[in-house]
């Protein structure tokens, strides 16, 4: 949140917990936010930064909606985008059936 706010004032931010204690599983990693006024060129800077992350996953920035969402490309592709009604079901299925997915998003040394 601190890094994103360096580019402009945030109107909204969400970063779910890595592990869901209530359901006893690792959650699909993602981060969502909205700038009060999106700064010119910041999307390209963020996209460039996530392209080079040393994780086992490929990341992407979806800025097609009001809130921007940084998420693993696999989830976006399997759900056919954030607007697809099956998006939540795809996330739930990965959460409950692929417990290696969340930890694979961690930055390696």
BAKOL-475979 format. One record per atom (N, C-alpha, C): residue number from 1; residue in one letter; atom name; y, x, z. Coordinates in pm, 1 decimal. Layout:
N
MARNU | NUM | A | CA | Y | X | Z
...
end
This chain:
109
MARNU | 1 | X | N | -117.6 | 82.3 | 0.0
MARNU | 1 | X | CA | 0.0 | 0.0 | 0.0
MARNU | 1 | X | C | 125.2 | 87.6 | 0.0
MARNU | 2 | X | N | 120.3 | 191.9 | 79.9
MARNU | 2 | X | CA | 234.9 | 282.6 | 89.1
MARNU | 2 | X | C | 261.7 | 348.9 | -46.7
MARNU | 3 | X | N | 155.9 | 394.3 | -112.3
MARNU | 3 | X | CA | 172.9 | 460.8 | -242.8
MARNU | 3 | X | C | 228.9 | 364.1 | -346.5
MARNU | 4 | X | N | 177.9 | 241.9 | -351.1
MARNU | 4 | X | CA | 226.3 | 143.6 | -448.0
MARNU | 4 | X | C | 371.3 | 105.4 | -422.4
MARNU | 5 | X | N | 410.0 | 99.9 | -296.2
MARNU | 5 | X | CA | 546.9 | 61.1 | -263.1
MARNU | 5 | X | C | 648.7 | 168.6 | -300.5
MARNU | 6 | X | N | 603.6 | 287.0 | -331.1
MARNU | 6 | X | CA | 695.3 | 392.1 | -378.0
MARNU | 6 | X | C | 749.8 | 361.8 | -517.7
MARNU | 7 | X | N | 676.2 | 278.3 | -592.2
MARNU | 7 | X | CA | 718.0 | 242.5 | -727.7
MARNU | 7 | X | C | 810.1 | 121.0 | -730.2
MARNU | 8 | X | N | 808.3 | 39.9 | -625.4
MARNU | 8 | X | CA | 890.2 | -80.4 | -620.8
MARNU | 8 | X | C | 852.3 | -164.4 | -500.1
MARNU | 9 | X | N | 935.0 | -263.5 | -471.5
MARNU | 9 | X | CA | 912.2 | -347.9 | -354.9
MARNU | 9 | X | C | 796.0 | -444.2 | -380.1
MARNU | 10 | X | N | 700.2 | -442.9 | -287.6
MARNU | 10 | X | CA | 584.0 | -531.1 | -298.7
MARNU | 10 | X | C | 616.0 | -668.3 | -241.7
MARNU | 11 | X | N | 574.5 | -771.6 | -314.7
MARNU | 11 | X | CA | 588.9 | -908.7 | -267.2
MARNU | 11 | X | C | 460.0 | -954.5 | -198.8
MARNU | 12 | X | N | 346.5 | -892.0 | -236.8
MARNU | 12 | X | CA | 216.9 | -932.7 | -184.9
MARNU | 12 | X | C | 119.9 | -816.1 | -202.0
MARNU | 13 | X | N | 23.7 | -803.9 | -107.7
MARNU | 13 | X | CA | -75.3 | -696.7 | -114.1
MARNU | 13 | X | C | -203.0 | -742.5 | -44.8
MARNU | 14 | X | N | -319.3 | -707.1 | -103.1
MARNU | 14 | X | CA | -448.0 | -738.2 | -40.1
MARNU | 14 | X | C | -546.8 | -625.7 | -67.7
MARNU | 15 | X | N | -611.1 | -581.1 | 37.3
MARNU | 15 | X | CA | -716.9 | -480.7 | 29.2
MARNU | 15 | X | C | -826.3 | -524.0 | 126.8
MARNU | 16 | X | N | -934.4 | -583.5 | 75.5
MARNU | 16 | X | CA | -1040.1 | -630.0 | 165.5
MARNU | 16 | X | C | -1109.0 | -514.0 | 237.5
MARNU | 17 | X | N | -1168.0 | -546.9 | 349.3
MARNU | 17 | X | CA | -1243.6 | -447.2 | 425.3
MARNU | 17 | X | C | -1361.1 | -397.5 | 341.7
MARNU | 18 | X | N | -1394.4 | -272.2 | 360.6
MARNU | 18 | X | CA | -1506.9 | -211.7 | 288.6
MARNU | 18 | X | C | -1639.1 | -277.7 | 327.4
MARNU | 19 | X | N | -1651.2 | -310.7 | 454.2
MARNU | 19 | X | CA | -1775.8 | -369.0 | 504.6
MARNU | 19 | X | C | -1744.7 | -503.9 | 569.0
MARNU | 20 | X | N | -1821.6 | -605.7 | 533.9
MARNU | 20 | X | CA | -1803.7 | -738.9 | 589.1
MARNU | 20 | X | C | -1900.9 | -756.6 | 704.9
MARNU | 21 | X | N | -1848.1 | -752.3 | 825.0
MARNU | 21 | X | CA | -1932.6 | -763.0 | 945.5
MARNU | 21 | X | C | -1996.8 | -901.5 | 957.5
MARNU | 22 | X | N | -1926.6 | -1005.8 | 916.9
MARNU | 22 | X | CA | -1978.9 | -1142.0 | 928.7
MARNU | 22 | X | C | -2103.5 | -1163.0 | 842.9
MARNU | 23 | X | N | -2103.2 | -1106.2 | 722.5
MARNU | 23 | X | CA | -2216.9 | -1122.0 | 631.1
MARNU | 23 | X | C | -2307.9 | -999.5 | 629.4
MARNU | 24 | X | N | -2268.9 | -893.4 | 701.8
MARNU | 24 | X | CA | -2348.5 | -772.1 | 714.7
MARNU | 24 | X | C | -2378.0 | -706.7 | 579.7
MARNU | 25 | X | N | -2271.2 | -688.2 | 498.1
MARNU | 25 | X | CA | -2288.7 | -616.2 | 371.6
MARNU | 25 | X | C | -2159.3 | -547.5 | 328.5
MARNU | 26 | X | N | -2178.7 | -445.6 | 242.7
MARNU | 26 | X | CA | -2064.3 | -380.3 | 180.7
MARNU | 26 | X | C | -2008.4 | -474.4 | 75.4
MARNU | 27 | X | N | -1877.1 | -478.3 | 64.9
MARNU | 27 | X | CA | -1813.0 | -567.7 | -29.4
MARNU | 27 | X | C | -1772.4 | -493.5 | -156.8
MARNU | 28 | X | N | -1763.1 | -569.0 | -263.4
MARNU | 28 | X | CA | -1713.1 | -516.0 | -389.0
MARNU | 28 | X | C | -1569.8 | -467.8 | -365.2
MARNU | 29 | X | N | -1540.5 | -345.2 | -402.5
MARNU | 29 | X | CA | -1406.4 | -292.6 | -377.7
MARNU | 29 | X | C | -1307.1 | -342.5 | -482.7
MARNU | 30 | X | N | -1189.9 | -378.7 | -436.8
MARNU | 30 | X | CA | -1078.8 | -411.2 | -525.8
MARNU | 30 | X | C | -950.1 | -409.3 | -444.2
MARNU | 31 | X | N | -839.7 | -411.3 | -512.1
MARNU | 31 | X | CA | -710.3 | -414.5 | -447.0
MARNU | 31 | X | C | -618.4 | -499.4 | -533.6
MARNU | 32 | X | N | -544.2 | -588.0 | -472.0
MARNU | 32 | X | CA | -451.7 | -672.4 | -545.8
MARNU | 32 | X | C | -311.6 | -661.5 | -489.4
MARNU | 33 | X | N | -211.0 | -674.4 | -575.6
MARNU | 33 | X | CA | -72.8 | -669.3 | -530.7
MARNU | 33 | X | C | 18.1 | -730.5 | -636.2
MARNU | 34 | X | N | 139.7 | -756.9 | -592.2
MARNU | 34 | X | CA | 242.7 | -806.3 | -682.8
MARNU | 34 | X | C | 374.8 | -740.5 | -644.2
MARNU | 35 | X | N | 443.2 | -689.3 | -743.2
MARNU | 35 | X | CA | 577.9 | -636.1 | -721.7
MARNU | 35 | X | C | 677.8 | -750.1 | -731.2
MARNU | 36 | X | N | 784.2 | -743.0 | -654.1
MARNU | 36 | X | CA | 890.7 | -842.9 | -667.1
MARNU | 36 | X | C | 947.4 | -838.3 | -808.3
MARNU | 37 | X | N | 962.0 | -718.3 | -858.7
MARNU | 37 | X | CA | 1005.2 | -697.5 | -996.7
MARNU | 37 | X | C | 929.5 | -574.8 | -1048.1
MARNU | 38 | X | N | 828.5 | -594.8 | -1135.5
MARNU | 38 | X | CA | 746.3 | -480.2 | -1178.9
MARNU | 38 | X | C | 831.0 | -371.0 | -1244.9
MARNU | 39 | X | N | 823.3 | -251.2 | -1191.1
MARNU | 39 | X | CA | 899.7 | -140.2 | -1246.9
MARNU | 39 | X | C | 849.6 | -102.3 | -1387.4
MARNU | 40 | X | N | 939.6 | -65.0 | -1472.0
MARNU | 40 | X | CA | 907.4 | -23.1 | -1609.1
MARNU | 40 | X | C | 815.4 | 99.8 | -1606.1
MARNU | 41 | X | N | 702.8 | 91.5 | -1674.6
MARNU | 41 | X | CA | 612.3 | 205.2 | -1691.0
MARNU | 41 | X | C | 516.6 | 231.9 | -1576.4
MARNU | 42 | X | N | 527.0 | 158.8 | -1465.8
MARNU | 42 | X | CA | 441.0 | 187.5 | -1351.1
MARNU | 42 | X | C | 295.1 | 153.8 | -1379.5
MARNU | 43 | X | N | 268.7 | 53.1 | -1459.4
MARNU | 43 | X | CA | 129.8 | 17.3 | -1491.4
MARNU | 43 | X | C | 59.1 | 133.9 | -1559.6
MARNU | 44 | X | N | 127.5 | 200.0 | -1649.6
MARNU | 44 | X | CA | 68.8 | 314.4 | -1720.3
MARNU | 44 | X | C | 40.4 | 429.4 | -1624.6
MARNU | 45 | X | N | 128.4 | 451.2 | -1527.4
MARNU | 45 | X | CA | 106.7 | 557.0 | -1427.7
MARNU | 45 | X | C | -17.8 | 525.6 | -1345.2
MARNU | 46 | X | N | -30.6 | 401.7 | -1300.8
MARNU | 46 | X | CA | -146.4 | 360.8 | -1220.1
MARNU | 46 | X | C | -274.5 | 370.7 | -1302.1
MARNU | 47 | X | N | -271.4 | 322.5 | -1425.1
MARNU | 47 | X | CA | -389.5 | 329.9 | -1512.0
MARNU | 47 | X | C | -432.2 | 474.8 | -1533.7
MARNU | 48 | X | N | -337.4 | 564.3 | -1553.7
MARNU | 48 | X | CA | -369.9 | 705.9 | -1570.0
MARNU | 48 | X | C | -432.0 | 765.2 | -1444.6
MARNU | 49 | X | N | -382.0 | 725.1 | -1329.3
MARNU | 49 | X | CA | -434.1 | 777.9 | -1202.6
MARNU | 49 | X | C | -576.3 | 730.3 | -1176.5
MARNU | 50 | X | N | -605.7 | 603.5 | -1203.7
MARNU | 50 | X | CA | -740.1 | 553.3 | -1173.8
MARNU | 50 | X | C | -842.8 | 598.7 | -1276.0
MARNU | 51 | X | N | -798.9 | 636.4 | -1393.2
MARNU | 51 | X | CA | -891.2 | 687.3 | -1494.9
MARNU | 51 | X | C | -955.6 | 817.6 | -1447.8
MARNU | 52 | X | N | -882.1 | 895.5 | -1370.3
MARNU | 52 | X | CA | -929.5 | 1026.2 | -1327.1
MARNU | 52 | X | C | -990.5 | 1028.1 | -1187.1
MARNU | 53 | X | N | -1011.8 | 911.1 | -1126.1
MARNU | 53 | X | CA | -1069.7 | 909.5 | -991.5
MARNU | 53 | X | C | -1212.5 | 964.0 | -993.4
MARNU | 54 | X | N | -1245.6 | 1054.4 | -900.1
MARNU | 54 | X | CA | -1381.3 | 1110.6 | -894.7
MARNU | 54 | X | C | -1478.5 | 1019.6 | -819.8
MARNU | 55 | X | N | -1508.3 | 903.0 | -877.9
MARNU | 55 | X | CA | -1605.9 | 811.4 | -819.7
MARNU | 55 | X | C | -1716.6 | 789.6 | -921.3
MARNU | 56 | X | N | -1819.9 | 719.2 | -880.2
MARNU | 56 | X | CA | -1929.7 | 687.7 | -970.5
MARNU | 56 | X | C | -1898.5 | 565.3 | -1056.4
MARNU | 57 | X | N | -1785.4 | 501.9 | -1032.0
MARNU | 57 | X | CA | -1746.3 | 381.9 | -1105.4
MARNU | 57 | X | C | -1625.9 | 408.9 | -1194.9
MARNU | 58 | X | N | -1615.6 | 332.4 | -1301.6
MARNU | 58 | X | CA | -1495.0 | 332.9 | -1382.8
MARNU | 58 | X | C | -1406.0 | 221.2 | -1329.6
MARNU | 59 | X | N | -1278.3 | 250.9 | -1311.9
MARNU | 59 | X | CA | -1182.7 | 155.0 | -1258.6
MARNU | 59 | X | C | -1090.5 | 106.1 | -1369.3
MARNU | 60 | X | N | -1035.1 | -13.5 | -1348.9
MARNU | 60 | X | CA | -938.2 | -65.5 | -1444.3
MARNU | 60 | X | C | -831.6 | -146.2 | -1370.1
MARNU | 61 | X | N | -717.3 | -156.0 | -1432.1
MARNU | 61 | X | CA | -607.1 | -235.1 | -1378.1
MARNU | 61 | X | C | -591.1 | -358.7 | -1464.3
MARNU | 62 | X | N | -606.5 | -475.0 | -1403.4
MARNU | 62 | X | CA | -584.3 | -600.7 | -1474.3
MARNU | 62 | X | C | -445.4 | -650.5 | -1435.3
MARNU | 63 | X | N | -359.5 | -663.4 | -1533.0
MARNU | 63 | X | CA | -224.0 | -711.4 | -1507.7
MARNU | 63 | X | C | -192.4 | -834.4 | -1592.9
MARNU | 64 | X | N | -297.8 | -909.5 | -1626.8
MARNU | 64 | X | CA | -281.9 | -1027.7 | -1710.5
MARNU | 64 | X | C | -232.4 | -1148.9 | -1632.5
MARNU | 65 | X | N | -237.0 | -1140.6 | -1502.1
MARNU | 65 | X | CA | -195.8 | -1253.9 | -1419.3
MARNU | 65 | X | C | -77.3 | -1214.2 | -1332.3
MARNU | 66 | X | N | -32.7 | -1305.3 | -1252.7
MARNU | 66 | X | CA | 83.6 | -1281.3 | -1165.9
MARNU | 66 | X | C | 60.7 | -1161.0 | -1072.8
MARNU | 67 | X | N | -57.7 | -1156.3 | -1010.6
MARNU | 67 | X | CA | -93.8 | -1043.8 | -923.9
MARNU | 67 | X | C | -173.9 | -942.4 | -1004.1
MARNU | 68 | X | N | -141.9 | -817.1 | -987.5
MARNU | 68 | X | CA | -219.2 | -710.7 | -1051.3
MARNU | 68 | X | C | -340.2 | -682.3 | -963.8
MARNU | 69 | X | N | -452.6 | -649.3 | -1028.8
MARNU | 69 | X | CA | -575.4 | -622.2 | -954.6
MARNU | 69 | X | C | -638.3 | -493.8 | -1007.6
MARNU | 70 | X | N | -667.4 | -403.3 | -917.2
MARNU | 70 | X | CA | -740.1 | -280.7 | -948.0
MARNU | 70 | X | C | -884.1 | -305.6 | -905.2
MARNU | 71 | X | N | -977.4 | -294.4 | -1001.2
MARNU | 71 | X | CA | -1116.5 | -326.5 | -971.5
MARNU | 71 | X | C | -1209.8 | -245.8 | -1060.0
MARNU | 72 | X | N | -1337.2 | -236.4 | -1021.1
MARNU | 72 | X | CA | -1433.9 | -167.2 | -1105.4
MARNU | 72 | X | C | -1450.7 | -239.7 | -1239.8
MARNU | 73 | X | N | -1454.1 | -162.1 | -1346.2
MARNU | 73 | X | CA | -1468.1 | -216.8 | -1481.3
MARNU | 73 | X | C | -1594.7 | -302.8 | -1494.0
MARNU | 74 | X | N | -1703.3 | -260.8 | -1428.0
MARNU | 74 | X | CA | -1829.9 | -334.1 | -1435.4
MARNU | 74 | X | C | -1812.8 | -479.3 | -1390.8
MARNU | 75 | X | N | -1740.4 | -501.1 | -1285.6
MARNU | 75 | X | CA | -1721.0 | -636.9 | -1235.0
MARNU | 75 | X | C | -1639.9 | -719.3 | -1334.5
MARNU | 76 | X | N | -1535.3 | -660.7 | -1385.3
MARNU | 76 | X | CA | -1450.8 | -730.0 | -1482.3
MARNU | 76 | X | C | -1532.3 | -771.2 | -1605.3
MARNU | 77 | X | N | -1614.6 | -679.5 | -1654.0
MARNU | 77 | X | CA | -1693.8 | -707.4 | -1773.5
MARNU | 77 | X | C | -1802.7 | -811.3 | -1746.6
MARNU | 78 | X | N | -1873.9 | -798.8 | -1635.9
MARNU | 78 | X | CA | -1981.2 | -893.9 | -1605.2
MARNU | 78 | X | C | -1927.2 | -1034.4 | -1579.4
MARNU | 79 | X | N | -1806.8 | -1043.4 | -1524.6
MARNU | 79 | X | CA | -1748.1 | -1174.0 | -1494.6
MARNU | 79 | X | C | -1666.8 | -1227.7 | -1611.7
MARNU | 80 | X | N | -1653.9 | -1149.9 | -1717.8
MARNU | 80 | X | CA | -1574.3 | -1189.7 | -1834.7
MARNU | 80 | X | C | -1428.4 | -1213.7 | -1799.1
MARNU | 81 | X | N | -1374.3 | -1130.5 | -1710.6
MARNU | 81 | X | CA | -1233.4 | -1137.8 | -1673.0
MARNU | 81 | X | C | -1209.5 | -1212.2 | -1543.6
MARNU | 82 | X | N | -1091.4 | -1194.7 | -1490.5
MARNU | 82 | X | CA | -1056.8 | -1255.8 | -1362.6
MARNU | 82 | X | C | -1038.4 | -1407.0 | -1371.4
MARNU | 83 | X | N | -1001.3 | -1456.5 | -1487.5
MARNU | 83 | X | CA | -975.7 | -1599.6 | -1502.9
MARNU | 83 | X | C | -1103.2 | -1681.1 | -1518.6
MARNU | 84 | X | N | -1214.2 | -1614.7 | -1546.1
MARNU | 84 | X | CA | -1339.9 | -1686.0 | -1566.3
MARNU | 84 | X | C | -1383.4 | -1753.1 | -1436.0
MARNU | 85 | X | N | -1423.8 | -1878.6 | -1441.8
MARNU | 85 | X | CA | -1468.6 | -1947.9 | -1320.0
MARNU | 85 | X | C | -1586.4 | -1878.6 | -1251.2
MARNU | 86 | X | N | -1663.2 | -1798.5 | -1323.5
MARNU | 86 | X | CA | -1777.3 | -1729.4 | -1265.5
MARNU | 86 | X | C | -1742.9 | -1598.6 | -1197.5
MARNU | 87 | X | N | -1615.1 | -1561.3 | -1194.2
MARNU | 87 | X | CA | -1576.3 | -1433.5 | -1134.2
MARNU | 87 | X | C | -1621.2 | -1424.1 | -988.5
MARNU | 88 | X | N | -1592.1 | -1523.6 | -909.8
MARNU | 88 | X | CA | -1629.6 | -1521.6 | -766.8
MARNU | 88 | X | C | -1780.8 | -1513.1 | -749.4
MARNU | 89 | X | N | -1854.0 | -1582.9 | -834.4
MARNU | 89 | X | CA | -2000.5 | -1579.0 | -826.8
MARNU | 89 | X | C | -2052.9 | -1439.7 | -860.7
MARNU | 90 | X | N | -1991.9 | -1375.0 | -958.7
MARNU | 90 | X | CA | -2031.6 | -1238.2 | -994.9
MARNU | 90 | X | C | -2009.1 | -1144.3 | -877.4
MARNU | 91 | X | N | -1893.5 | -1155.1 | -813.3
MARNU | 91 | X | CA | -1863.1 | -1070.7 | -697.1
MARNU | 91 | X | C | -1963.5 | -1097.2 | -585.4
MARNU | 92 | X | N | -1991.4 | -1223.9 | -557.5
MARNU | 92 | X | CA | -2088.0 | -1258.4 | -453.0
MARNU | 92 | X | C | -2226.9 | -1201.6 | -484.3
MARNU | 93 | X | N | -2269.9 | -1214.2 | -608.4
MARNU | 93 | X | CA | -2402.0 | -1165.1 | -648.0
MARNU | 93 | X | C | -2412.1 | -1014.6 | -627.8
MARNU | 94 | X | N | -2308.9 | -941.1 | -667.5
MARNU | 94 | X | CA | -2310.4 | -795.8 | -648.3
MARNU | 94 | X | C | -2305.2 | -762.4 | -499.9
MARNU | 95 | X | N | -2222.1 | -832.8 | -423.6
MARNU | 95 | X | CA | -2215.7 | -809.4 | -278.9
MARNU | 95 | X | C | -2352.2 | -825.2 | -213.7
MARNU | 96 | X | N | -2422.6 | -930.1 | -248.8
MARNU | 96 | X | CA | -2547.8 | -958.9 | -180.0
MARNU | 96 | X | C | -2669.9 | -890.0 | -239.0
MARNU | 97 | X | N | -2664.5 | -846.1 | -364.9
MARNU | 97 | X | CA | -2783.6 | -787.9 | -428.6
MARNU | 97 | X | C | -2774.6 | -639.5 | -461.7
MARNU | 98 | X | N | -2656.2 | -581.8 | -455.0
MARNU | 98 | X | CA | -2641.0 | -440.9 | -492.4
MARNU | 98 | X | C | -2557.6 | -369.0 | -387.6
MARNU | 99 | X | N | -2618.9 | -339.1 | -274.5
MARNU | 99 | X | CA | -2547.0 | -276.1 | -164.7
MARNU | 99 | X | C | -2508.5 | -131.3 | -190.8
MARNU | 100 | X | N | -2554.9 | -73.1 | -297.7
MARNU | 100 | X | CA | -2511.2 | 61.3 | -334.7
MARNU | 100 | X | C | -2381.4 | 59.4 | -413.5
MARNU | 101 | X | N | -2342.6 | -58.2 | -463.0
MARNU | 101 | X | CA | -2224.4 | -67.5 | -548.3
MARNU | 101 | X | C | -2096.3 | -32.9 | -472.8
MARNU | 102 | X | N | -2073.8 | -93.7 | -357.5
MARNU | 102 | X | CA | -1952.1 | -66.1 | -280.3
MARNU | 102 | X | C | -1937.7 | 80.9 | -244.8
MARNU | 103 | X | N | -2039.5 | 141.3 | -183.0
MARNU | 103 | X | CA | -2028.6 | 283.1 | -148.8
MARNU | 103 | X | C | -2011.9 | 374.8 | -270.7
MARNU | 104 | X | N | -2059.0 | 332.9 | -388.6
MARNU | 104 | X | CA | -2042.9 | 417.9 | -507.0
MARNU | 104 | X | C | -1897.5 | 425.4 | -552.2
MARNU | 105 | X | N | -1812.2 | 340.4 | -496.3
MARNU | 105 | X | CA | -1671.3 | 342.3 | -534.3
MARNU | 105 | X | C | -1592.5 | 446.3 | -456.9
MARNU | 106 | X | N | -1653.1 | 504.6 | -356.0
MARNU | 106 | X | CA | -1582.8 | 602.0 | -272.5
MARNU | 106 | X | C | -1555.7 | 730.8 | -349.8
MARNU | 107 | X | N | -1441.7 | 789.7 | -322.8
MARNU | 107 | X | CA | -1404.6 | 915.7 | -387.5
MARNU | 107 | X | C | -1493.1 | 1025.1 | -331.8
MARNU | 108 | X | N | -1552.6 | 1102.7 | -423.4
MARNU | 108 | X | CA | -1639.6 | 1212.1 | -380.0
MARNU | 108 | X | C | -1558.7 | 1340.3 | -366.0
MARNU | 109 | X | N | -1613.2 | 1433.7 | -291.9
MARNU | 109 | X | CA | -1542.9 | 1562.0 | -268.0
MARNU | 109 | X | C | -1552.1 | 1653.7 | -388.5
end
